[in-house]
Amino acid sequence: MTTRRNDGPTLSVVICAYTLDRWADICAAVSSVRDQHLRPTELLLVIDHCPELERRAAAQLRDARVVTNSRTRGLSGARNTGVAAATGEVVAFLDDDAVADPQWTVRLLAGYRDPAVLGVGGLVRAWWETGRPQWFPPEFDWVVGCSYHGSPRTPAAVRNFTGANMSFRRADMVAAGGFRQDLGRVGTKPLGCEETELCLRLAALNPRAELRFEPAAVVRHHVPPTRTTWSYFRARCYAEGCSKAVVARHAGSRPALADERRYLRRTVPAAVVRSVLHAEFRTAATLCAGVGITMFGYTSGRARSFLAGSTASARRSVRSPA
């Protein structure tokens, strides 16, 4: 396929990987970037503290520049390493278990024709390896890192992007300080919200700027059987609540929870009613349980933050002269 000439900003694509267990997925992700109708300036594969994966990737994945995560172990540190190593004016992030549509880069970069746009994110479709479980509501597809029913389906200004499919102007990311490294996934621990916190920080620093959702910029996210279990669903909901508590501490609860309030007022109640009307009682129960577990995680996270703050204040008081 002939590569189109890029008349817009230059683009670096960053894929972060941490385990050989996803080798097939990593190869598919790299291949999907190589096969873009509009090839990026560069593809960086950041290896998160896994020497064996780094050696294999350097030997076999010739389409990517392999980079070692020089920051704290975890997805946020790996992404920050990628941003530091990137040379493109725009940095796009693709998960190591996702594949991009051939028009992905074209659709992302088109949004940057507007100088007020700081970031462009796209649609993340779930590819269920063993099929969607009957009890798993599409309103909770965020649990598996995908766009969920109730999120935008047309171009729109948004608060934040889904991490598997997002891009930002590199200069603005650097000015904002990149991703917080006390947030985000480390290994298999299902934490997150580092994307939300960064987007909120960018918006606070640039009140007139826009983060734009472009549904035509599509990636397909692999959902393995291990993420279709009730135990994973429960753990991910709890972790999301805990992560949101950290975001609220840094950004304030009003901006940190604005979308979540709409989700709880409109999206979930409508889904529960629909499930009950169709006699899908297990799905209705899952919706209610997911909300409850996430709220419990948030409450637990806020309590830990309060206790940590109180302990720190007490220590400072003890050290202060009488």
C-alpha positions in Angstrom: 0.0 0.0 0.0 1.3 3.4 -0.9 2.0 5.6 2.1 0.3 9.0 2.0 2.4 12.2 2.5 1.7 13.8 5.8 1.0 17.5 5.5 0.1 17.9 9.1 2.2 17.5 12.3 4.7 14.7 12.6 3.6 11.7 14.6 5.3 9.3 17.0 3.4 6.2 18.0 4.2 4.7 21.4 3.4 1.1 22.4 4.3 0.0 25.9 4.8 -3.7 26.7 5.8 -5.6 29.9 5.5 -9.3 29.3 6.4 -12.0 26.8 3.0 -13.6 27.5 1.6 -11.0 25.1 4.1 -11.6 22.3 1.5 -12.4 19.6 -0.5 -9.3 20.6 2.6 -7.1 20.5 3.5 -8.3 17.1 -0.1 -7.6 15.9 0.0 -4.1 17.4 3.3 -3.3 15.7 2.1 -4.7 12.4 -1.0 -2.6 12.5 1.1 0.6 12.8 3.4 -0.6 10.0 0.4 -1.1 7.8 -1.1 2.4 8.3 -2.2 4.2 5.2 -0.4 7.2 6.6 2.8 5.9 8.2 3.9 7.7 11.4 7.3 9.3 11.7 8.4 6.6 14.1 7.1 3.8 16.2 8.6 3.4 19.7 8.1 0.1 21.6 8.8 0.8 25.3 9.7 -2.3 27.3 8.7 -2.0 31.0 11.5 -3.8 33.0 11.4 -7.1 31.1 14.9 -7.8 29.7 13.9 -11.0 27.9 11.1 -9.3 26.0 13.4 -6.4 25.2 16.0 -8.7 23.6 13.4 -10.6 21.6 11.7 -7.4 20.4 15.0 -5.8 19.4 15.9 -8.9 17.4 12.6 -9.5 15.7 10.5 -6.3 15.5 12.4 -4.3 12.9 9.5 -1.9 12.4 9.9 -0.5 15.9 12.6 1.4 17.8 12.8 -0.6 21.1 13.3 1.6 24.2 13.9 0.7 27.8 11.6 2.2 30.4 13.9 4.5 32.3 11.2 5.6 34.8 9.3 4.0 37.6 8.0 0.5 36.7 4.5 0.6 35.3 2.5 1.9 32.4 2.8 5.6 33.4 6.5 5.4 33.6 6.8 3.6 30.3 4.6 6.1 28.6 6.6 9.0 30.0 9.7 7.3 28.7 8.1 7.1 25.3 7.2 10.8 25.3 10.8 11.7 26.3 12.2 9.6 23.4 9.7 10.7 20.8 10.6 13.2 18.1 7.1 13.7 16.6 5.0 16.9 17.3 2.1 14.5 18.2 2.5 11.4 20.3 -0.2 8.7 19.9 -0.5 5.7 22.3 -1.7 2.3 21.3 -2.0 -0.6 23.8 0.2 -3.6 23.3 -2.9 -5.8 23.0 -4.8 -3.6 20.5 -4.6 -3.3 16.7 -5.3 -0.1 14.8 -7.5 0.4 11.8 -5.5 1.2 8.7 -6.9 4.8 8.7 -6.1 5.3 12.4 -3.3 7.8 12.0 -5.1 9.7 9.3 -8.1 10.2 11.5 -6.1 11.2 14.6 -4.0 13.7 12.8 -6.9 15.3 11.0 -8.1 16.7 14.4 -4.9 18.7 14.8 -5.8 21.0 11.9 -7.5 23.0 14.6 -4.7 24.7 16.7 -7.0 24.7 19.7 -7.0 20.9 19.8 -4.5 19.5 22.3 -5.4 15.9 22.0 -7.4 13.5 19.8 -8.7 10.1 21.0 -10.7 7.4 19.2 -13.1 4.5 19.5 -11.9 1.3 21.2 -13.9 -1.7 20.1 -13.7 -4.9 22.2 -12.6 -8.1 20.5 -13.8 -10.8 22.9 -11.6 -13.8 22.3 -14.2 -16.2 23.7 -17.3 -14.0 23.1 -18.9 -11.5 25.4 -20.3 -13.2 28.6 -24.1 -12.9 28.7 -24.0 -11.2 32.0 -21.4 -8.5 31.0 -23.2 -5.2 30.2 -21.8 -3.0 27.4 -22.1 -0.1 29.8 -19.2 -1.6 31.7 -16.9 -2.2 28.7 -14.5 0.3 30.4 -13.7 -2.6 32.7 -11.8 -4.2 29.8 -10.3 -1.0 28.6 -12.8 -0.3 25.8 -15.4 2.4 24.8 -18.6 1.7 26.7 -22.3 2.1 25.8 -23.1 5.6 26.9 -19.8 7.2 25.8 -19.8 9.5 22.7 -20.4 7.9 19.3 -20.0 11.1 17.2 -17.2 13.6 17.1 -17.2 15.7 20.3 -15.2 17.5 22.9 -14.6 15.2 25.9 -13.1 15.3 29.3 -10.7 12.4 28.8 -9.8 9.5 26.4 -9.6 5.7 26.7 -5.9 4.9 27.2 -5.7 2.3 24.4 -6.4 4.9 21.7 -5.3 8.5 22.4 -2.9 11.2 21.2 -1.6 14.5 22.4 0.6 17.4 21.2 4.0 16.4 22.7 5.0 19.9 23.8 1.8 20.3 25.9 2.3 16.9 27.4 5.9 17.8 28.4 4.8 21.2 29.8 2.1 19.5 31.9 4.6 17.0 33.3 3.4 13.8 31.6 1.5 11.0 33.4 1.5 10.8 37.2 3.5 7.7 38.2 1.4 7.1 41.3 -1.4 6.2 39.0 -1.8 3.6 36.3 -1.3 -0.1 35.8 1.7 -1.9 37.1 2.0 -5.4 35.7 -1.3 -7.1 36.0 -2.7 -4.9 38.8 -5.9 -3.5 37.3 -5.3 0.2 38.3 -5.9 3.1 36.0 -7.1 6.7 35.6 -3.7 8.1 34.7 -5.2 9.2 31.4 -8.1 11.0 33.1 -5.8 12.8 35.5 -3.5 14.0 32.6 -6.5 15.2 30.6 -7.8 17.1 33.5 -4.4 18.7 34.1 -4.1 19.7 30.4 -7.5 21.2 30.5 -6.7 23.2 33.6 -3.5 24.5 32.1 -5.2 25.3 28.8 -8.8 26.3 29.5 -9.6 27.4 25.9 -8.1 24.2 24.4 -10.0 21.1 23.4 -9.6 17.3 23.8 -11.5 15.9 20.8 -13.0 12.4 20.4 -13.0 11.1 16.8 -15.0 7.8 16.5 -13.6 7.2 13.0 -10.1 6.6 14.6 -10.7 3.0 15.6 -8.7 0.4 17.4 -9.7 -3.2 18.3 -8.8 -4.2 21.8 -8.1 -7.9 22.6 -10.1 -9.2 25.6 -8.8 -12.6 26.7 -10.7 -15.1 28.7 -9.0 -14.0 31.9 -10.8 -10.7 31.7 -14.3 -12.2 31.3 -14.6 -13.6 34.8 -16.6 -12.2 37.7 -13.4 -12.0 39.8 -11.7 -9.7 37.2 -14.8 -7.6 36.9 -15.0 -7.1 40.6 -11.3 -6.3 41.0 -11.3 -3.9 38.1 -14.4 -2.0 39.5 -12.8 -1.7 42.9 -9.5 -0.5 41.4 -11.3 2.0 39.3 -12.9 3.5 42.4 -9.6 3.6 44.2 -7.9 5.3 41.2 -10.7 7.8 40.9 -10.1 8.8 44.6 -6.5 9.6 43.8 -7.6 11.7 40.8 -10.1 13.5 42.9 -7.4 14.3 45.5 -5.2 15.9 42.8 -7.8 17.5 40.5 -10.8 18.1 42.8 -13.9 15.9 43.0 -16.0 18.2 40.8 -14.0 17.8 37.6 -12.8 14.3 38.5 -16.3 12.9 38.8 -18.4 15.1 36.4 -18.7 12.3 33.7 -19.2 9.7 36.4 -22.2 11.6 37.8 -23.9 11.7 34.4 -23.1 8.0 34.0 -24.8 7.2 37.3 -27.8 9.4 36.6 -28.5 8.4 33.1 -26.5 5.5 31.6 -26.7 3.0 34.3 -30.4 3.5 35.3 -31.4 3.2 31.6 -29.4 0.0 31.3 -31.0 -1.5 34.4 -34.5 -0.8 33.2 -33.7 -2.2 29.7 -32.3 -5.4 31.3 -35.2 -5.9 33.5 -37.7 -5.4 30.7 -35.9 -8.0 28.6 -35.7 -10.4 31.7 -31.9 -10.1 31.7 -31.8 -10.2 35.5 -28.2 -11.2 35.8 -27.1 -8.3 33.7 -29.2 -5.9 35.8 -27.6 -7.4 38.9 -24.1 -6.9 37.4 -24.9 -3.3 36.7 -25.9 -2.6 40.3 -23.0 -4.6 41.7 -20.5 -2.9 39.5 -21.7 0.5 40.6 -21.6 -0.5 44.3 -18.1 -2.1 44.1 -16.7 1.0 42.3 -18.2 3.3 44.9 -16.8 1.2 47.7 -13.4 1.4 46.1 -13.7 5.2 45.8 -14.8 5.5 49.5 -11.9 3.3 50.5 -9.5 5.3 48.5 -10.7 8.6 49.9 -10.5 7.1 53.5 -6.9 6.0 52.9 -6.0 9.5 51.5 -7.6 11.1 54.6 -5.7 8.8 57.0 -2.4 9.3 55.2 -2.9 13.1 55.3 -3.8 13.0 59.0 -0.8 10.9 59.8 1.5 13.3 57.8 0.0 16.3 59.7 0.5 14.6 63.0 4.2 13.8 62.2 4.8 17.5 61.2 3.2 18.6 64.5 5.4 16.4 66.5 8.5 17.7 64.7 7.5 21.3 65.1 9.0 23.2 68.1 6.6 23.9 70.9 
